[in-house]
């Protein structure tokens, strides 16, 4: 099938650069990524991820961590899993 349709979008330059860097590491172009996104929307008949608003508990946690409160520091992944009881 011929690829002739155009998509135009504006976004923050910093976000664009960060995403392009990630896509490059994955071996994908922006065109490839947009194509994958569109195919997933078609297959799922909707967005390929949940979009929800954070609940009250999550918002409260975000506020605390943004203030630097109730943070748990770990030395490495093993220490983190131990503190989580996993």
C-alpha positions as CSV (number, residue, x, y, z in Angstrom):
1,X,0.0,0.0,0.0
2,X,1.3,3.5,-0.9
3,X,2.4,5.7,2.0
4,X,1.4,9.1,0.9
5,X,-0.7,10.6,3.8
6,X,1.0,13.2,5.8
7,X,0.8,13.9,9.6
8,X,1.9,17.2,11.1
9,X,2.2,17.9,14.8
10,X,3.7,20.5,17.1
11,X,5.4,19.7,20.4
12,X,8.0,20.9,22.8
13,X,11.5,20.7,21.2
14,X,13.0,19.0,24.4
15,X,10.4,16.3,24.4
16,X,10.9,15.7,20.6
17,X,14.7,15.3,21.1
18,X,14.3,13.0,24.1
19,X,11.9,10.7,22.2
20,X,14.0,10.7,19.1
21,X,17.0,9.6,21.1
22,X,15.0,6.7,22.7
23,X,13.6,5.7,19.3
24,X,17.1,5.7,17.7
25,X,18.3,3.4,20.5
26,X,15.4,1.1,19.6
27,X,16.3,1.2,15.9
28,X,13.0,3.1,15.0
29,X,12.4,6.3,13.1
30,X,9.7,8.7,14.1
31,X,7.7,7.5,11.1
32,X,8.1,3.8,12.3
33,X,6.9,4.8,15.8
34,X,3.9,6.7,14.5
35,X,3.0,3.8,12.2
36,X,3.3,1.3,15.2
37,X,1.1,3.6,17.3
38,X,-1.6,3.8,14.5
39,X,-1.5,0.0,14.0
40,X,-2.0,-0.6,17.7
41,X,-4.9,1.9,17.8
42,X,-6.5,0.1,14.9
43,X,-6.0,-3.4,16.5
44,X,-7.3,-2.4,19.9
45,X,-10.0,0.0,18.6
46,X,-8.6,2.6,21.0
47,X,-5.4,3.8,22.6
48,X,-2.9,1.0,23.4
49,X,-2.6,2.1,27.0
50,X,-4.9,3.2,29.8
51,X,-5.5,6.9,30.3
52,X,-6.8,7.6,33.8
53,X,-6.7,10.4,36.3
54,X,-4.8,9.7,39.5
55,X,-6.9,8.9,42.4
56,X,-6.8,10.8,45.7
57,X,-4.3,8.5,47.3
58,X,-1.9,8.8,44.3
59,X,-2.3,12.6,44.3
60,X,-1.5,12.7,48.0
61,X,1.6,10.6,47.4
62,X,2.8,12.7,44.5
63,X,2.4,15.8,46.7
64,X,4.5,14.3,49.5
65,X,7.3,13.0,47.2
66,X,7.4,16.4,45.4
67,X,8.1,17.9,48.8
68,X,10.7,15.3,49.5
69,X,8.7,13.6,52.2
70,X,8.3,9.9,52.9
71,X,11.0,8.9,50.4
72,X,12.9,5.7,50.9
73,X,16.5,5.7,49.7
74,X,18.1,2.5,48.5
75,X,21.7,1.6,47.7
76,X,20.9,-0.7,44.7
77,X,18.2,-2.9,43.2
78,X,18.8,-5.7,45.8
79,X,18.4,-3.2,48.7
80,X,15.2,-1.9,47.1
81,X,13.7,-5.4,46.8
82,X,14.7,-6.2,50.3
83,X,13.0,-3.0,51.6
84,X,9.9,-3.9,49.6
85,X,9.9,-7.4,51.1
86,X,10.4,-9.1,47.7
